[in-house]
Amino acid sequence: MSIVVGQPPEEHNRQFAVPGVRVVRTAVVVLLVLLVALPALAEGPVAVVNGEEISRETLYQVTNWSNIMFTIYRQFPRFAQALLTTEEGKAVQRRYEEDMLERLILHTLKLQEARKRALTPAEEQLQAEVDRIVADIADRNQLTPAQLLEVLTQQGRTLEEFRQEISVWAREELLLAALYDEVTGHVAVDETDIAGYYEDHEDLYYDAEGNLRPLQEVREEIERALLDVKRREAWQAWLEQLREEAEVTINL
């Protein structure tokens, strides 16, 4: 998949048509890419999470900073240069990297916990998820199975290799879903919570004729909504504790 960006204004097109400017512009793009990519070449992990390293290359791939900057540069070159060459711009970049690194740390912690609990998806479940994702990718790109295979062949990949790539992160997603269920499985909603919510939000339960739907009619709907909120709160509290107790060294 490629990113389609807007064309520059007409006056910019005329400006870039001046002889020699295109060469300079290309050189600037190369310089920008190098400025963004150089930190990824630094030695040593960017973080160590309970003894498990997160490489700088991994952070570089997750931030996708080169593609972001290249896209910005094509439309707003001065803004892109400011981001990379001013202290304020570097602060923005660093904040973004810190946020993405924290996400990587939490992701690593969750996978570590899933392994500790010996959670594993069934092979049938994994293959079904891979099938679903492959079909979704083909559908979103308006490709038939044969056309998808042709595209992969043009890229020098087989369908099996493509499925294997997908299965890596599909397995992780299934592991995290299983971890979420295990961590929040104890959460429950009692009748007092349901009745209280109903009384406080009666305005949500009038039908088209203006009649208030009885509690028993909407009870399951309320229970599902409250349970979802409570499970997410329990998950967030558990994550915060997991992060607090983890041994994490950051070398950003």
BAFI-3210 file (N, C-alpha, C; in Angstrom, 3 decimals, decimal comma, padded with zeros to 6 digits):
// residues 252
n [1|2|3|4|5|6|7|8|9|10|11|12|13|14|15|16|17|18|19|20|21|22|23|24|25|26|27|28|29|30|31|32|33|34|35|36|37|38|39|40|41|42|43|44|45|46|47|48|49|50|51|52|53|54|55|56|57|58|59|60|61|62|63|64|65|66|67|68|69|70|71|72|73|74|75|76|77|78|79|80|81|82|83|84|85|86|87|88|89|90|91|92|93|94|95|96|97|98|99|100|101|102|103|104|105|106|107|108|109|110|111|112|113|114|115|116|117|118|119|120|121|122|123|124|125|126|127|128|129|130|131|132|133|134|135|136|137|138|139|140|141|142|143|144|145|146|147|148|149|150|151|152|153|154|155|156|157|158|159|160|161|162|163|164|165|166|167|168|169|170|171|172|173|174|175|176|177|178|179|180|181|182|183|184|185|186|187|188|189|190|191|192|193|194|195|196|197|198|199|200|201|202|203|204|205|206|207|208|209|210|211|212|213|214|215|216|217|218|219|220|221|222|223|224|225|226|227|228|229|230|231|232|233|234|235|236|237|238|239|240|241|242|243|244|245|246|247|248|249|250|251|252]
n.u [000,847|000,452|001,090|-000,935|-000,439|-001,403|-001,199|001,272|000,606|-000,165|001,631|003,840|004,550|005,470|007,658|009,322|010,017|012,168|015,422|017,776|016,756|015,269|017,258|018,525|016,390|016,008|018,392|018,019|015,907|017,169|019,021|017,285|016,136|018,410|019,013|016,859|017,119|019,618|019,705|018,713|020,831|022,507|024,384|023,453|020,573|017,404|015,832|015,496|013,574|012,661|014,933|014,695|015,513|014,754|015,236|016,862|016,292|013,809|012,199|012,535|011,247|008,640|007,919|007,922|009,063|010,607|008,989|006,852|008,072|008,948|006,522|005,417|007,350|006,989|004,696|004,881|007,628|009,270|008,284|008,905|011,721|012,080|011,166|013,215|015,571|015,458|015,475|012,970|011,556|012,980|012,309|009,632|009,868|011,264|009,405|007,399|008,805|009,289|006,679|005,943|007,867|007,115|004,733|005,754|007,138|005,043|003,713|005,632|005,759|003,180|003,209|005,233|003,966|001,846|003,247|004,339|002,083|001,565|-000,135|-001,650|-002,754|-005,094|-004,201|-006,070|-007,644|-005,760|-005,140|-007,636|-007,896|-005,787|-006,723|-008,959|-007,762|-006,197|-008,229|-009,523|-007,553|-007,322|-009,921|-010,095|-008,302|-009,522|-009,098|-009,135|-008,683|-006,900|-005,761|-004,507|-002,550|-001,079|-000,052|001,575|003,414|004,668|005,998|007,871|007,194|005,652|002,332|002,220|004,419|003,535|001,286|002,613|004,007|001,847|000,807|002,536|002,087|-000,638|-000,812|000,242|-001,760|-003,927|-002,916|-002,783|-005,460|-006,391|-005,020|-006,171|-008,785|-008,252|-007,158|-009,232|-011,334|-012,596|-014,223|-017,396|-020,875|-023,334|-026,835|-027,578|-025,891|-026,822|-029,545|-029,180|-027,843|-029,802|-031,812|-030,496|-030,128|-032,506|-033,480|-032,297|-033,681|-036,204|-038,752|-039,710|-042,282|-042,342|-042,483|-041,267|-038,958|-039,137|-037,045|-036,319|-036,358|-034,187|-032,108|-029,961|-028,548|-027,644|-026,111|-024,059|-022,800|-021,925|-020,294|-018,300|-017,079|-016,155|-014,404|-012,445|-011,468|-010,418|-008,436|-006,758|-005,877|-004,490|-002,476|-001,061|-000,017|001,555|003,431|004,628|005,898|007,753|011,116|012,708|014,885|015,737|017,229|017,098]
n.v [-001,192|002,268|005,686|008,335|011,592|015,074|017,287|019,864|023,463|025,415|027,525|026,605|024,457|025,771|027,036|024,863|024,063|025,437|025,315|023,166|023,377|021,107|019,187|020,169|020,008|017,242|016,495|017,656|016,121|013,631|014,299|014,869|012,354|010,968|012,355|011,605|008,838|008,226|008,057|005,486|003,898|003,919|002,305|-000,391|-001,286|000,436|000,256|-001,821|-004,373|-005,979|-007,542|-008,116|-006,981|-004,003|-003,036|-000,270|-000,182|-001,421|000,484|002,570|001,507|001,289|003,933|004,982|007,225|008,266|007,973|009,552|012,099|012,430|012,547|014,854|016,679|016,771|018,265|020,372|021,683|023,550|023,376|020,712|020,823|022,525|020,915|019,083|020,484|022,484|023,281|023,199|021,634|019,237|018,559|017,928|015,655|013,988|013,698|012,296|009,937|009,030|008,502|006,439|004,564|003,954|002,648|000,408|-000,726|-001,376|-003,186|-005,203|-005,984|-007,025|-009,213|-010,702|-011,344|-012,880|-015,081|-015,960|-016,858|-018,988|-018,832|-019,611|-019,518|-021,699|-023,778|-023,978|-021,746|-019,727|-020,081|-019,556|-016,876|-015,814|-016,416|-014,748|-012,197|-012,126|-012,272|-009,883|-007,986|-008,389|-007,681|-004,967|-003,857|-004,342|-006,767|-009,881|-013,326|-014,469|-012,209|-011,077|-013,015|-012,655|-010,068|-010,518|-012,264|-010,563|-009,021|-010,752|-012,655|-015,503|-016,839|-018,370|-017,424|-014,839|-015,364|-016,416|-014,209|-012,653|-014,321|-014,067|-011,579|-011,916|-014,020|-012,776|-010,856|-012,503|-013,705|-011,478|-010,851|-013,102|-012,763|-010,405|-011,318|-013,115|-011,510|-009,743|-011,330|-011,727|-009,621|-008,240|-007,260|-006,019|-006,226|-003,857|-001,950|-002,002|-001,243|001,287|002,668|002,605|004,188|006,635|007,229|007,312|008,743|007,680|005,484|005,617|004,697|004,920|005,860|007,371|006,084|004,838|002,310|-000,765|-001,804|-004,552|-005,081|-003,769|-004,573|-006,446|-005,073|-002,841|-004,155|-005,289|-002,958|-001,715|-003,716|-003,814|-001,301|-001,552|-003,705|-002,623|-000,630|-002,198|-003,549|-001,408|-000,542|-002,807|-002,879|-000,536|-001,218|-003,398|-002,116|-000,430|-002,211|-003,398|-003,974|-001,636|-000,205|002,704|003,925|006,128]
n.w [000,000|-000,716|000,239|-000,545|-001,297|-001,248|-004,117|-004,588|-004,386|-007,362|-007,819|-006,466|-008,031|-010,298|-009,199|-008,526|-010,977|-011,830|-013,198|-011,665|-009,096|-008,501|-008,123|-005,827|-004,067|-003,965|-002,733|-000,249|000,707|000,941|002,917|005,030|005,468|006,296|008,667|010,224|010,283|011,394|014,328|014,724|014,120|016,216|018,805|021,039|023,066|023,088|025,243|028,162|029,305|032,041|031,637|028,956|025,772|023,896|020,729|019,039|016,383|016,285|017,611|015,802|013,563|014,530|015,137|012,595|011,574|009,446|007,128|007,939|008,147|005,517|004,146|005,302|004,454|001,700|001,424|003,245|003,343|004,776|007,335|007,927|007,899|010,053|012,132|012,280|012,633|014,567|018,093|019,291|017,456|017,613|020,199|019,928|018,307|020,077|022,161|020,850|020,237|022,843|023,711|021,926|022,600|025,209|024,695|023,402|025,540|027,316|025,690|025,483|028,190|028,548|026,790|027,987|030,403|029,442|028,466|030,866|032,133|030,625|028,428|025,346|021,996|020,395|017,622|015,576|016,060|015,611|012,859|011,773|012,411|010,911|008,347|008,319|008,452|006,111|004,189|004,785|004,181|001,415|000,669|001,474|-000,272|-002,588|-004,008|-005,631|-004,521|-006,383|-007,552|-005,328|-004,863|-007,185|-006,803|-004,568|-005,696|-007,515|-005,692|-004,861|-002,979|-001,447|-000,968|001,324|002,763|003,225|004,811|006,996|007,953|008,794|010,741|012,879|014,231|014,536|016,283|018,543|019,040|019,675|021,954|023,664|023,831|025,177|027,562|028,494|028,981|031,035|033,057|033,606|034,132|036,590|037,063|037,743|037,467|039,584|040,561|041,767|040,603|037,981|038,237|039,337|037,278|035,328|036,478|036,606|033,972|032,510|030,354|028,140|027,410|026,242|023,967|020,429|020,547|022,776|025,198|028,272|028,310|030,069|032,850|032,801|030,122|029,067|030,555|030,035|028,089|029,515|031,444|029,866|028,929|031,316|032,329|030,414|030,788|033,445|033,184|031,501|033,159|035,238|033,822|033,061|035,571|036,386|034,432|035,040|037,524|036,797|035,165|037,046|038,746|037,159|035,970|034,348|032,056|030,419|027,505|025,770]
ca.u [000,000|001,229|000,428|-001,192|-000,452|-001,903|-000,231|001,591|-000,085|000,355|002,819|004,966|004,966|006,286|008,925|010,176|010,409|013,402|016,552|018,679|016,053|014,876|018,426|018,700|015,279|016,292|019,472|017,445|015,144|018,145|019,561|016,250|016,037|019,593|018,876|015,873|017,534|020,872|019,552|018,454|022,093|023,269|024,568|022,790|019,111|016,792|015,257|015,581|012,354|012,815|016,006|014,444|015,905|014,016|016,283|016,590|015,683|012,390|011,571|012,555|010,199|007,328|007,621|007,723|009,387|011,099|007,844|006,086|008,785|008,965|005,193|005,305|008,244|006,447|003,645|005,292|009,081|009,873|007,867|009,689|013,078|012,033|011,035|014,464|016,764|015,311|015,335|011,546|011,189|013,586|011,541|008,427|010,286|011,612|008,174|006,758|009,580|009,059|005,338|005,947|008,680|006,294|003,810|006,545|007,429|003,812|003,464|006,581|005,330|001,985|003,616|005,958|002,974|001,113|004,117|004,451|000,846|001,477|-001,275|-001,335|-003,963|-005,188|-003,751|-007,251|-008,014|-004,763|-005,310|-008,882|-007,618|-004,962|-007,644|-009,797|-006,944|-005,850|-009,441|-009,787|-006,570|-007,720|-011,164|-009,827|-007,563|-010,354|-008,368|-009,590|-007,563|-005,920|-005,047|-003,619|-001,419|-000,277|000,669|002,631|004,429|005,415|006,840|008,840|006,752|004,611|001,179|002,574|005,287|002,660|000,501|003,515|004,230|000,623|000,574|003,374|001,376|-001,972|-000,627|000,390|-003,062|-004,739|-002,346|-003,175|-006,900|-006,534|-004,529|-007,213|-009,882|-007,837|-006,958|-010,504|-012,403|-013,256|-015,070|-018,828|-021,789|-024,459|-028,138|-027,623|-025,252|-027,707|-030,707|-028,740|-027,569|-031,093|-032,490|-029,754|-030,091|-033,803|-033,697|-031,736|-034,462|-037,548|-038,919|-040,126|-043,581|-042,189|-042,712|-040,050|-038,814|-038,925|-035,689|-036,060|-036,176|-032,877|-031,171|-028,756|-027,822|-026,962|-025,101|-022,913|-022,100|-021,249|-019,237|-017,211|-016,392|-015,458|-013,281|-011,384|-010,867|-009,596|-007,280|-005,864|-005,259|-003,531|-001,339|-000,278|000,741|002,562|004,486|005,311|006,713|008,715|012,465|012,842|015,967|015,539|018,464|016,665]
ca.v [000,000|003,500|006,865|009,332|012,924|016,110|017,962|021,212|024,513|025,646|028,369|025,784|023,675|026,632|027,276|023,689|023,816|026,178|024,385|022,998|023,319|019,718|018,493|020,624|019,466|015,829|016,426|017,976|014,945|012,639|014,764|014,696|010,928|010,598|012,929|010,813|007,439|008,060|007,558|004,052|003,204|003,955|000,986|-000,667|-001,259|001,687|-000,039|-003,201|-004,605|-007,248|-008,302|-008,273|-005,753|-003,401|-002,437|001,035|-000,432|-001,683|001,775|003,313|000,953|001,576|005,359|005,264|008,648|008,663|008,135|010,714|013,316|012,556|012,995|016,256|017,494|016,936|019,282|021,519|021,496|024,371|022,804|019,490|021,213|023,065|019,792|018,332|021,308|023,407|022,621|022,936|020,512|018,033|018,221|017,242|014,323|013,198|013,357|011,236|008,716|008,586|007,928|005,163|003,638|003,505|001,656|-000,808|-001,297|-002,015|-004,352|-006,231|-006,466|-007,852|-010,491|-011,435|-011,861|-013,942|-016,259|-016,416|-017,562|-020,120|-018,669|-019,886|-019,746|-022,978|-023,645|-023,742|-020,351|-018,898|-020,160|-018,873|-015,449|-015,485|-016,436|-013,544|-011,025|-012,183|-011,918|-008,466|-007,228|-008,483|-006,926|-003,526|-003,446|-004,736|-007,806|-011,264|-014,171|-014,627|-010,938|-010,950|-013,902|-012,026|-008,952|-011,097|-012,804|-009,415|-008,557|-011,797|-013,400|-016,504|-016,686|-018,989|-016,480|-013,745|-015,861|-016,576|-012,862|-012,257|-015,181|-013,622|-010,595|-012,430|-014,799|-011,824|-010,259|-013,517|-013,840|-010,328|-010,975|-014,118|-012,152|-009,469|-012,102|-013,712|-010,460|-009,076|-012,333|-011,692|-008,430|-008,520|-006,143|-006,508|-005,661|-002,475|-001,132|-001,957|-000,429|002,660|003,243|002,769|005,340|007,861|007,469|006,934|009,439|006,870|004,257|005,859|004,188|005,892|006,405|008,162|005,269|004,368|000,852|-001,282|-002,227|-005,923|-005,102|-003,203|-004,997|-007,052|-004,008|-002,066|-005,011|-005,389|-001,669|-001,512|-004,718|-003,390|-000,189|-002,055|-004,537|-001,734|000,014|-003,206|-003,785|-000,259|-000,571|-003,915|-002,458|000,443|-001,950|-004,188|-001,183|000,079|-003,265|-003,904|-003,422|-001,045|000,752|003,410|004,539|006,875]
ca.w [000,000|-000,777|000,773|-001,579|-000,704|-002,144|-004,973|-004,124|-005,132|-008,712|-007,793|-006,031|-009,194|-011,153|-008,509|-008,599|-012,363|-012,100|-013,334|-010,539|-007,821|-008,248|-007,587|-004,452|-003,279|-003,742|-001,750|001,055|001,127|001,379|004,188|006,042|005,765|007,081|010,004|010,951|010,398|012,122|015,700|014,734|013,928|017,465|019,402|022,298|023,058|023,525|026,555|028,629|030,083|032,770|030,998|027,522|025,090|022,786|019,905|018,440|015,083|016,522|017,879|014,540|012,707|015,108|014,990|011,168|011,523|008,115|006,236|008,408|007,777|004,063|003,753|005,705|003,635|000,348|001,450|004,064|003,485|005,822|008,612|008,116|008,260|011,406|013,058|012,380|012,842|015,695|019,396|019,505|016,612|018,185|021,400|019,451|017,890|021,254|022,874|020,059|020,441|024,220|023,764|021,210|023,375|026,338|024,146|023,192|026,859|027,795|024,831|025,910|029,502|028,385|026,195|029,028|031,345|028,758|028,462|032,244|032,451|029,685|027,536|023,954|021,211|019,693|016,243|014,744|016,277|014,951|011,415|011,436|012,486|009,744|007,201|008,393|008,158|004,683|003,451|005,028|003,404|000,011|000,489|001,588|-001,466|-003,733|-004,724|-005,531|-004,069|-007,463|-007,697|-004,175|-005,124|-008,238|-006,183|-003,741|-006,607|-008,018|-004,595|-004,555|-001,802|-001,657|-000,080|002,600|003,466|003,641|005,939|008,128|008,487|009,493|011,904|013,996|015,053|014,861|017,506|019,641|019,335|020,355|023,292|024,454|024,094|026,220|028,795|028,925|029,551|032,300|034,050|033,942|034,228|037,893|037,155|037,625|037,690|040,384|040,232|042,254|039,575|036,814|038,575|039,519|035,969|034,656|037,072|036,293|032,523|031,940|029,082|027,051|027,208|025,737|022,611|019,420|020,932|023,979|026,385|028,935|028,258|031,419|033,175|032,363|028,670|028,714|031,583|029,459|027,395|030,551|032,051|028,951|028,891|032,596|032,445|029,536|031,442|034,630|032,747|031,004|034,331|035,927|032,948|033,155|036,900|036,372|033,603|035,789|038,550|036,087|034,739|038,232|039,338|036,181|035,944|033,017|031,852|029,152|026,990|024,602]
c.u [000,886|000,400|000,281|-001,295|-000,911|-000,808|000,054|000,830|000,605|001,619|004,051|005,476|005,856|007,652|009,867|010,595|011,690|014,572|017,411|017,982|015,675|016,033|018,638|017,632|015,508|017,375|018,952|016,660|016,077|018,719|018,557|016,125|017,212|019,498|017,915|016,404|018,764|020,699|019,330|019,736|022,949|023,315|023,781|021,283|018,588|016,118|015,473|014,428|012,435|013,844|015,837|014,686|014,892|015,044|015,868|015,926|014,185|011,640|011,481|011,444|008,809|006,958|007,320|008,082|009,857|009,950|007,001|006,755|008,810|007,621|004,985|006,135|007,666|005,391|004,084|006,792|009,711|009,509|008,677|011,110|013,133|011,937|012,375|015,674|016,651|015,147|013,875|011,081|011,738|012,851|010,256|008,762|010,578|010,359|007,441|007,483|009,367|007,694|005,310|006,781|007,882|005,275|004,531|006,845|006,204|003,488|004,374|006,172|004,119|002,327|004,396|004,981|002,174|001,933|004,248|003,238|000,594|000,235|-000,830|-002,619|-003,939|-004,805|-004,924|-007,692|-007,055|-004,961|-006,587|-008,687|-006,766|-005,832|-008,471|-009,007|-006,563|-007,050|-009,747|-008,828|-006,940|-008,961|-010,909|-009,074|-008,268|-009,633|-009,066|-008,432|-006,488|-005,103|-004,090|-002,376|-000,496|000,550|001,823|003,765|005,294|006,369|007,880|008,489|005,711|003,467|001,490|003,476|004,479|001,834|001,367|003,814|003,029|000,445|001,385|002,616|-000,054|-001,900|-000,500|-000,957|-003,969|-004,239|-002,802|-004,665|-007,150|-006,075|-005,567|-008,368|-009,500|-007,701|-008,285|-011,654|-013,183|-014,260|-016,533|-019,623|-022,974|-025,737|-028,262|-027,015|-026,184|-028,903|-030,340|-028,474|-028,869|-031,810|-031,809|-029,778|-031,396|-034,029|-033,172|-032,645|-035,922|-037,627|-039,437|-041,449|-043,515|-042,445|-041,383|-040,021|-038,515|-037,497|-035,394|-035,795|-034,782|-031,781|-029,874|-027,899|-027,012|-025,839|-023,862|-022,100|-021,313|-020,085|-018,034|-016,402|-015,568|-014,264|-012,137|-010,696|-009,960|-008,323|-006,269|-005,151|-004,199|-002,289|-000,444|000,560|001,855|003,737|005,301|006,269|007,799|010,075|012,750|013,981|015,787|016,818|018,151|017,628]
c.v [001,247|004,647|007,879|010,684|013,930|016,748|019,355|022,244|024,803|026,481|027,609|024,944|024,515|026,867|026,084|023,369|024,552|025,203|024,362|022,846|021,884|018,927|018,853|020,020|017,992|015,658|016,703|016,788|013,871|013,017|014,573|013,239|010,478|011,124|012,121|009,421|007,236|007,566|006,054|003,245|003,191|002,568|000,857|-000,573|000,087|001,509|-001,520|-003,404|-005,975|-008,156|-008,493|-006,946|-005,324|-002,638|-001,065|000,868|-000,685|-000,382|002,598|002,829|001,313|003,049|005,727|006,716|009,097|008,895|009,345|011,999|013,512|013,066|014,460|017,140|017,753|018,037|020,551|021,426|022,309|023,836|021,553|019,827|021,778|021,951|019,113|019,178|022,296|022,624|022,289|021,726|019,199|017,592|017,494|015,810|013,435|012,783|012,224|009,910|008,155|007,907|006,549|004,127|003,095|002,465|000,324|-001,501|-002,018|-003,262|-005,512|-006,833|-007,390|-009,216|-011,341|-012,084|-013,005|-015,226|-016,844|-017,240|-018,743|-020,051|-018,939|-020,124|-021,125|-022,770|-023,354|-022,285|-019,419|-018,897|-019,466|-017,363|-015,005|-015,450|-015,154|-012,307|-010,986|-011,759|-010,435|-007,590|-007,223|-007,633|-005,423|-002,994|-003,857|-005,729|-009,143|-012,098|-014,337|-013,360|-010,699|-011,804|-013,306|-010,881|-009,478|-011,648|-011,691|-008,863|-009,597|-012,603|-014,422|-016,243|-017,267|-018,083|-015,310|-014,153|-016,019|-015,230|-012,414|-013,047|-014,731|-012,634|-011,006|-013,255|-013,864|-011,226|-011,242|-013,740|-012,697|-010,348|-011,985|-013,565|-011,189|-010,213|-012,671|-012,656|-009,867|-010,053|-012,296|-010,554|-008,809|-007,252|-006,680|-005,758|-004,207|-001,526|-000,934|-001,050|001,035|003,352|003,533|004,014|006,652|008,210|007,052|007,559|008,651|005,725|004,505|005,347|005,286|006,555|007,243|007,416|004,788|002,844|000,338|-001,790|-003,621|-006,020|-004,645|-003,671|-005,548|-006,018|-003,185|-002,884|-005,121|-004,103|-001,441|-002,493|-004,335|-002,272|-000,696|-002,922|-003,680|-001,003|-000,952|-003,493|-002,653|-000,236|-001,659|-003,547|-001,477|-000,237|-002,765|-003,311|-000,700|-000,953|-003,787|-003,240|-002,937|-000,033|001,368|004,134|005,345|008,025]
c.w [000,000|-000,229|-000,336|-000,911|-001,730|-002,970|-004,419|-004,940|-006,455|-008,687|-007,324|-007,192|-010,102|-010,530|-008,670|-010,030|-012,721|-012,173|-012,086|-009,209|-007,476|-007,639|-006,124|-003,555|-002,960|-002,684|-000,351|001,594|001,655|002,741|005,316|006,457|006,626|008,503|010,857|011,246|011,269|013,554|015,767|014,591|015,193|018,091|020,700|022,195|023,537|024,882|026,872|029,608|030,735|032,090|029,507|026,810|024,031|021,961|019,386|017,081|015,227|016,778|016,600|013,610|013,223|014,955|013,543|010,854|010,144|007,149|006,627|007,943|006,265|003,564|004,101|004,776|002,246|000,307|002,190|004,342|004,608|007,204|008,922|008,547|009,681|012,444|013,313|012,779|013,998|016,991|019,688|018,697|017,138|019,440|021,028|019,054|019,094|022,026|022,162|020,265|021,847|024,352|023,098|021,962|024,562|025,874|023,915|024,520|027,400|026,981|025,231|027,246|029,389|027,783|027,191|030,013|030,729|028,729|029,865|032,647|031,517|028,807|026,107|023,178|020,561|018,229|015,309|014,848|015,552|013,446|010,956|011,452|011,297|008,488|007,156|007,977|006,678|003,842|003,598|004,232|001,926|-000,257|000,520|000,376|-002,755|-004,640|-004,559|-004,995|-005,129|-007,649|-006,542|-004,379|-006,176|-007,669|-005,342|-004,601|-007,170|-006,965|-004,191|-003,321|-002,198|-000,692|001,294|003,423|004,009|004,858|007,186|008,772|009,314|010,777|013,117|014,861|015,343|016,144|018,718|020,030|020,062|021,782|024,197|024,772|025,201|027,568|029,357|029,593|030,912|033,402|034,516|034,138|035,531|038,008|036,930|037,897|038,486|040,028|040,678|041,226|038,385|037,073|038,724|038,195|035,236|035,176|036,690|034,814|031,844|030,573|027,891|026,637|026,887|024,301|021,694|019,759|022,203|025,262|026,964|028,902|029,660|031,601|032,644|030,865|028,261|029,667|030,999|028,746|028,395|031,174|031,172|028,948|030,175|032,768|031,593|030,189|032,621|034,248|032,240|032,150|035,085|035,136|033,068|034,499|036,974|035,574|034,349|036,871|037,921|035,676|035,934|038,811|038,417|036,345|034,522|033,008|030,473|028,755|025,733|024,313]
res [m|s|i|v|v|g|q|p|p|e|e|h|n|r|q|f|a|v|p|g|v|r|v|v|r|t|a|v|v|v|l|l|v|l|l|v|a|l|p|a|l|a|e|g|p|v|a|v|v|n|g|e|e|i|s|r|e|t|l|y|q|v|t|n|w|s|n|i|m|f|t|i|y|r|q|f|p|r|f|a|q|a|l|l|t|t|e|e|g|k|a|v|q|r|r|y|e|e|d|m|l|e|r|l|i|l|h|t|l|k|l|q|e|a|r|k|r|a|l|t|p|a|e|e|q|l|q|a|e|v|d|r|i|v|a|d|i|a|d|r|n|q|l|t|p|a|q|l|l|e|v|l|t|q|q|g|r|t|l|e|e|f|r|q|e|i|s|v|w|a|r|e|e|l|l|l|a|a|l|y|d|e|v|t|g|h|v|a|v|d|e|t|d|i|a|g|y|y|e|d|h|e|d|l|y|y|d|a|e|g|n|l|r|p|l|q|e|v|r|e|e|i|e|r|a|l|l|d|v|k|r|r|e|a|w|q|a|w|l|e|q|l|r|e|e|a|e|v|t|i|n|l]
***
